[in-house]
Amino acid sequence: MIKAAPRGSLWCAASVILAAFTQLVLKGAVSSLPSLSFEAIPQILNPQHFFALTLLFCGLFAYAISMLCWFFALQSLPLNHAYPMLGLSYVLVYLSASALPYFADRITLPKTAGVGLILLGVWFIGAAVAKKDNP
């Protein structure tokens, strides 16, 4: 029987939260920047885009930290325990982007159904793993 280490679960949770944060920050950054092309580089480097560029680099840094947390999680947790939890980052992104006024994403039936399917998938995989570990 494999027991999930509490420390591994914390690293996994940190990775999921940081991944969701990264998605939101990158969405905010790229929606504020002009289209990327070689001709647009001087326009992108304009001081008016400083905040968006700062967000972009913060998002990339958060993504790197998320991957580091994922690495530490996998040192303590088997992959079949940890991997389904990554789906929860998409749920967090959807809920946060819908709740935060800056993003003002609309809650729609198809999006909500997709989130429900993700949660159902995480639950099924978790139940299958638990059943396999506890015969």
C-alpha positions as CSV (number, residue, x, y, z in Angstrom):
1,M,0.0,0.0,0.0
2,I,1.3,3.4,-1.0
3,K,0.6,6.3,1.3
4,A,0.8,9.9,0.0
5,A,3.3,11.9,2.0
6,P,1.8,15.1,3.5
7,R,4.8,17.1,2.3
8,G,4.4,15.8,-1.2
9,S,0.7,16.8,-1.1
10,L,1.7,20.3,0.0
11,W,4.2,20.6,-2.8
12,C,1.6,19.3,-5.2
13,A,-1.0,21.9,-4.0
14,A,1.6,24.6,-4.2
15,S,2.3,23.6,-7.8
16,V,-1.4,23.6,-8.7
17,I,-2.0,27.0,-7.1
18,L,1.1,28.5,-8.8
19,A,0.1,27.1,-12.1
20,A,-3.3,28.7,-11.8
21,F,-1.8,32.0,-10.7
22,T,0.6,31.8,-13.7
23,Q,-2.2,31.3,-16.2
24,L,-4.1,34.3,-14.8
25,V,-1.0,36.6,-14.7
26,L,0.0,35.6,-18.3
27,K,-3.5,36.1,-19.5
28,G,-3.5,39.6,-18.0
29,A,-0.1,40.4,-19.5
30,V,-0.7,39.3,-23.0
31,S,-4.1,40.9,-23.2
32,S,-2.4,44.2,-22.4
33,L,0.4,43.9,-25.0
34,P,0.2,44.5,-28.7
35,S,0.5,41.5,-31.1
36,L,4.0,40.1,-31.0
37,S,6.1,40.5,-34.1
38,F,9.6,41.7,-34.9
39,E,8.2,45.0,-36.1
40,A,6.3,45.5,-32.8
41,I,9.3,45.1,-30.5
42,P,9.9,48.9,-30.2
43,Q,6.2,49.4,-29.5
44,I,6.2,46.6,-26.9
45,L,9.3,48.1,-25.1
46,N,7.5,51.4,-24.8
47,P,7.2,52.5,-21.2
48,Q,3.4,52.3,-21.3
49,H,3.8,48.5,-21.5
50,F,6.1,48.3,-18.5
51,F,3.4,46.9,-16.2
52,A,2.3,44.2,-18.7
53,L,6.0,43.2,-19.3
54,T,6.5,43.0,-15.6
55,L,3.4,40.8,-15.3
56,L,4.7,38.6,-18.2
57,F,8.1,38.0,-16.5
58,C,6.4,37.5,-13.1
59,G,4.2,34.9,-14.7
60,L,7.2,33.1,-16.3
61,F,9.0,33.1,-12.9
62,A,5.9,31.7,-11.2
63,Y,5.7,29.0,-13.8
64,A,9.4,28.1,-13.1
65,I,8.6,27.9,-9.3
66,S,5.5,25.8,-10.1
67,M,7.7,23.3,-12.0
68,L,10.1,23.2,-9.0
69,C,7.2,22.5,-6.7
70,W,6.1,19.8,-9.0
71,F,9.5,18.3,-9.0
72,F,9.5,18.2,-5.2
73,A,6.0,16.7,-5.2
74,L,7.1,13.9,-7.4
75,Q,9.9,13.0,-5.0
76,S,7.3,12.1,-2.4
77,L,4.2,11.1,-4.4
78,P,3.8,8.6,-7.1
79,L,2.8,10.1,-10.4
80,N,-0.6,8.4,-10.4
81,H,-1.5,10.2,-7.2
82,A,-0.1,13.6,-8.2
83,Y,-1.0,14.0,-11.9
84,P,-4.8,14.1,-11.5
85,M,-4.4,17.1,-9.2
86,L,-3.0,19.2,-12.1
87,G,-6.5,19.3,-13.6
88,L,-7.5,21.3,-10.6
89,S,-5.5,24.3,-11.8
90,Y,-7.9,24.7,-14.8
91,V,-10.8,24.7,-12.3
92,L,-9.0,27.4,-10.3
93,V,-8.3,29.5,-13.4
94,Y,-11.9,29.3,-14.5
95,L,-13.3,30.2,-11.1
96,S,-10.8,33.0,-10.5
97,A,-11.2,34.5,-14.0
98,S,-15.0,34.5,-13.5
99,A,-14.8,36.0,-9.9
100,L,-12.1,38.7,-10.4
101,P,-13.4,41.9,-11.9
102,Y,-10.1,42.5,-13.8
103,F,-10.8,39.4,-16.0
104,A,-14.6,39.5,-15.9
105,D,-14.9,36.2,-17.8
106,R,-18.4,35.1,-18.2
107,I,-19.7,32.0,-16.6
108,T,-21.3,29.9,-19.3
109,L,-22.9,26.5,-19.4
110,P,-20.2,24.9,-21.7
111,K,-17.4,26.2,-19.6
112,T,-19.1,25.1,-16.4
113,A,-19.8,21.7,-17.9
114,G,-16.1,21.4,-18.9
115,V,-15.0,22.3,-15.3
116,G,-17.5,19.7,-14.1
117,L,-16.0,17.1,-16.4
118,I,-12.5,17.9,-15.2
119,L,-13.6,17.5,-11.5
120,L,-15.4,14.3,-12.4
121,G,-12.2,13.0,-14.1
122,V,-10.1,13.9,-11.1
123,W,-12.5,12.2,-8.8
124,F,-12.6,9.0,-11.0
125,I,-8.9,8.8,-11.2
126,G,-8.5,9.4,-7.5
127,A,-11.1,6.8,-6.7
128,A,-9.3,4.3,-9.0
129,V,-5.9,5.0,-7.4
130,A,-7.4,4.6,-3.9
131,K,-9.1,1.3,-4.8
132,K,-5.8,0.0,-6.3
133,D,-3.8,1.1,-3.3
134,N,-6.4,-0.4,-0.8
135,P,-7.5,-3.7,-2.2
